[in-house]
Amino acid sequence: MTRNRRVLAVVTAAVCATVLAGCGRAAPGADSGPGGGSEPYTVSLFADISGPFAPFVSHGVGGFQTAIAAINDAGGVNGRQIKLNNPIDAQSTPQGAQVAARQAVGQAPVAILVSTASTELASVASVLAGAGTTTLAVPNDDGQAVPPKPYYFSATVSSPVAAKAYANAIEQELGTLSGKNIAIVVNNAATSVAYADGLKKLVEAAGGRVSNYLKNEPTISSFTSQAGQIMQNKPDAMMINDSTTNTAIEVAALHDAGYTGAIFGGTAANDDATLKKTSDEGGDYRGPREWKTPVEGDQVWAAAEKYGHLDSAKAGVYFSKGYMLAYALKAGLEACGTNCDAKALPAAMAKASKVTAPGDLGFGASGFTADNHVLLQALQFFGWDKASGKPAALGQPISMVD
């Protein structure tokens, strides 16, 4: 049996064991509880269970499953249980995602959960828009998030939200943006450029100046000359949104060129190894993290262990996003009412402005508004603490909504 098939088998078995998943039998209590006899809310799920993205994004499935199992064990929502159908494999390709999305829509669910790569989410936009069914996605697609489509909700920052976070973080560091020089370095991927363009507008609107704006190729071998150019304009702070490899090269070159200010990094370079390496290079580098991850002994860790998804919980932030989105679904269903259906749920989701969960994994408040369908409302920048040999939060959580 191949590794991908083993992953699919484990995920499917876990769904049958922990969630009302339609695996030939209902979970205990499916037809009982408050308002006994009420039909469960049916929810579909498609994710990258196989293919190159599976080792990362598939862990969102474990987050969904853990939270929904816990919600059902606590009595469900509005006196009804949640029936989570078997996960449909999107196979880490746009073609596979399109097949999976159509299959999910065909199950006539009240909501669809997604844990794929962002490119696949973008590839199924027309399928999801045509259905209009509430879609709660671990990744983000700016095409559906900006402005937010009525059906679309995500646990990952959109470009406008990310730009606001960077602007607020730099302002927190410097006290003001007015009169300040801010340098921007990004790779040439569309998402990174969108983040940078948004930050540039906010800096200039606040009376600051973008002193340098550099777009890199996916792979660089040196940043020495670019660092020299940046230093000629004496930046007060920097934003670097690049790969882990490029980021380490850039931070080292800037340090060698004499830069001593704060560097606000990207979500692709926020792991412990990158934080340590940039610290070793002498840079004041901060990596943003959108969600907390479960820690041994905490409430979410215990739930993941109870329902058989501890490996996913250990794997990182994709689990956290799935977990919190499931509780966002709960909040939306509560707002929608007992007789909620697929047609009524999107409007109710947009009013779920305060989403809470046992062992809440946010760095601040979580919720949606009519204008913002991104669940997280704050993120936290981390640096490397050499004394403890661990990442450490730097400053206060950064609001992305004001």
N, C-alpha and C positions, 0 to 999 in steps of 0.2 A: 504493500500500500504506500503510495507516495505521501510526502509530508503534507501537501495541500489537501489530499483526501482525508488524511488523519485529522487535520484541523476542522474540516467540514463535518466529519463524523462526531468529533467531540462537541462542537458547537450545537449540532442538531440534538445530540443526546442531552446536553445541558438544558436546552429549551424544553424538551419533553419533561425533564425532571423538575424544573423549577417554575415554569410559566404555563398558563393555559394556552398551549401551543398547537392544538389540533393534531396531535400525534397519535390519534386513534382513541384517545380517552381524555376526559376532562380532568383537570386538577381537582383535588378535594375542595368542596365548598363552592364549586363553580355555579351551582344553581341554588345556593342558599345565601345566608347572610341577610343584612338589612334589606328590606324590599324583596324577600325571597322569591325565587322564580324569575327574576329579571334577567333578560338576556345580557351576556357580556358585551362590552365594547370590543369590536374586532380591530386589531392593529396589524398592519403589514410591515415587513422589514426586509430591506435588501442591503447587501454589504459586500465588500471584497473579502470573501472567505478563501479564495485562491488567487494565485498570481503574485506579481512582485510587490504590490501594496499591502497584501494580506498580513505580513508580519507586524505591520504598524496599525493600520486603520481597522482591522478586524476586531480589535479590542474594544471598540465602541459597542459591539454587539454584547459583550459581557456586561458593560455598564447598563445598557438598556435592560438586559435580562435580570440583573441583580435588583435594579430599582423596581421593575414591574412585579417581580416575585414578592418583594417586600411590601409593595402597595397592596397587592392582592391578599397577602397574609394579614395585613392590618385592616381588612374589611373592604378593600377596593375603593371605588369612586362613586359617589352618589348611590350607594347601595348595590353597585354592579361591579363585577370583576372585569379585568382586562384580559382578553384573549390575544396573546401575541403569536401570530402565525410563524411557521418555520422560516428561518432566514433564507432568502433567495440570493444565490451567489452571483455577484456582478462581474467576477472574474478579473478584476483590475483592468478592464478595457472599456472604452466607450460603447462598443458594440454589445458587450456583455451587460453593461449597465442599462442600455436601452431595452434589452429583452427582459431584464429583471424588473425595471420600472413598470413596463407594461403588464407583467405578471402581477406585480403588487397592486396596481390599479384595478386589475381584473378581479381581485379578491374582494372588491367593494368594501374597503375598510373605512373606519371613521378617521384614521390617520395613517401616515406612512413614515417610518423611521429609516434613516439612511446613514450608513457608515462606509463611505467610499472615499477615494481621492477627489479633490476639487474638480479636476478635469472631467471626471465621469459625471459628477453632479451637474456640471454645465452642459454636458452632452444630452442630458435627459430633461432639460428645461421645458421643451415643448410638450413632452409627454405629461409632465407634472402640471404645467399650466392648463393643458387641455382637460385634465381631470378636475383640477381645482381642489383636490383633497389636501388637507393640512399635512405639510411635510416638515418634519423636524430632522435637520441634517447636522451631523457631526462636522463636516467640512463647510466651507463657504464658497458661494459663487456670486460675485458682484453683479452679474447679469440678472440675478433673481433678488439680490439684496438691496440694490441701489437703483431706483427707490424700491422699497420692499414690495414684492408681489403679495397679494392678500393671503395666499396659501403657504408662503415660505417663511421658515423660522430656523435659525442656526445657532450653534454654540461657538462659532469661530468668528473672529472680528472681520468686518467688512472694511473696505478701504477708507471710507470717511471716519469710521469709528477708530481705526488704527491711527490715522493722521491726527485725530483729536487727542488720542492717548500720548503720542509723541510730543505734541505741542504742550500738553499739560505737564508732562514729565520734565521737559526742558525748562519750562517756566518755573516749576517747583525747584529745580536745581539752581537757576540763575536769579530767581526773584521776579524777573520780568523778561519779556521778549523784545520790548521796545529798545531800539538802539543796539541790539545784539547781533553778532555775526554767527550764523549757523551753517555748518558745512554738511552736505548730504552725499552719501555714497551708497549706491544700490547696484544690484545686478540688473540685467536688462529684461528680466521677466516682467510680464505685464502687471502682475499683482504688486511686485516691489516698486515699480515705477508709479503705480497708482497711489501707493502709500506716500511716496516721496512728493508727488505732485500735490497731494492734499496737504502735507506738512508745509510745503513751500507757500501755498496760499495762506495758511493760517499764520505763519511767521510774518509774512509781509503785511497781512491785515492788522497784526498787532504792533506794527512799527519796526519790525526787525528786518534783517537782510540775509538772504541765502548767499553766502560768500562763495561757495563752490557747490556744483551739482554734477557729480560724476556717475556715469552708468558703465558698469563693468561687464565684460564677457563672463560666461558661466565659470570659467577657470582662468585664474591669473597666476603668474609665477613670481611677479614682483609688483610692489606698489611704491617703490622708493621715489620715483620722479613725481608721481601724483601727490604723495605726502608732502613733498617740497612745495608744490604748487599751492596746496591747501594752507600750509603754514605761512605763506606770503600774505594771506588775508587775515591772519590772526583770529581764527574762529574761537568763539566762547564756548561752544558745545557742538557735538556732532551726532548725526544719526547715520548708522551703518546698517543696512538691511541686505545681507548677503549670505552666502553659504557658510558653513562652519569653516571650511578650508580657507576660503577667501578672507573671511573675517579675521582669522588668526594672522594672516599675512598683512592685512591692512592695519590692524592694531599695532603689530610689531614695527611696521614702517613708520607709523605716526609717532610712536614713542621715540624711535631713533631720530626722528626729525625735530623732536623737542616738544611735542604736544603733551600737555599734562591735564587737560580738561576731561569732562565726562563724555563717554561715548555710549549712546543709547542704541542697542543692537536690535536684531530681528528675532522673530519666533523660530526661525530655522536654525538659529545659533544661540539657543538658550539652555543647552544641556550642561550637565556638570563638567564634562570634559572640556568644553569650550570655555566655560567660565574660568576653570583652573588654568588653561593654557594662556588665555589672554591676560590673566593676573600674573602668570610667570613672565610674560613678555613686558610687564611693567605698565600696562594700560589700565585706565579707570573705566573698565567695560561693564555695562549692565545689560543683562538679557531679560526680555519681558516674558512672563509666564501668565497665561490666560486663566488657568484653573489650578487649584491645589491638586495634589495626587494623594491617594490614600496612604496612611502611615500605619505600620504595624501597631495593633492595639486600639485604633480609633474605630468609630462606629461604622464607617463605610468599609473598612478592611474586614471587620467582623461579618458584615452583611455579605460581602463578596465571598468570604470563606464559607459561610452558611449555605449559600446557594450554588457553590461550585465554580466560582469565577475568580478565584484568588490570583491565578496566573495573569489574567487580564488586568486586574487591579494593580498588580506589581509592574505591569508593562508601561504605565504612564498615563498621559493626559487624554488619550482617546477614550479610555474607560471613563474618566471623569466627565467628559463631555456627554457621553451616552447616558450616564447616570443622572446628570442634571437635566438633560432634555426629557427624560422619562418623567421626572417630577414636574417639569414645565407642562407636559401633556396632562398630568393629573390636575394641575392648577387650571388649565384651559377647560377641561371636562367639568370641573367643579363650577366654573363660571358659566358654562353652557347649560348645565342642568341635566337631570336624569334622562330626559328624552332627547338628548343631544344627538345629532346625526352629522354626517360628513359635510352637509351644506351649511350647517349653523356653526360648526366648530371654528373655522378660521377667524371670524369676527370676535369670538370669545377669546381665542388665543391672544389676539392683539391687545386685549384688555387685561391680560395676566401680568400686571405690572410688578407684582411681588411674588417671586417663586422661591420657596424654601424647600429644603430637603433634610432628612436626618443626616447629621455629619456634614452639613453644607460645605461644598468645595469651592465656593466663590471667594474672591478677595474683597468683595463688597456686595452690594445688593445685586440681585439677578431679576430679570423680568423683561417684558416687551412693552412697547408703546406702538401707537398707530404709525409713527414715523421711523421706528427702529425695531427691526425683528431679529436683532442680535441679543442673545440671552444675557451674556455677561455685561456688566456696567462698569467694571473696574478691573484693572490688571496690576501686577506687581513686578517691578524690576528687581533682579537679583544680581549680586556680584559674588566673588569668591572670597571667603574668609580664610586667610592663610593660617590663622591661629587654631581654628577648629578643623580645618581641612574639609569644610563643607560650604555649600552655597548659603548666602545670607541675604535677607531682604534689605534693600537699600531705600530709605525714605518710606513715605506712606504709600498705600495703594493709589494708583492713578485713575481718577474718574474719566470715563469716556463719554459722558452724557451731559456735561456742563462745561 
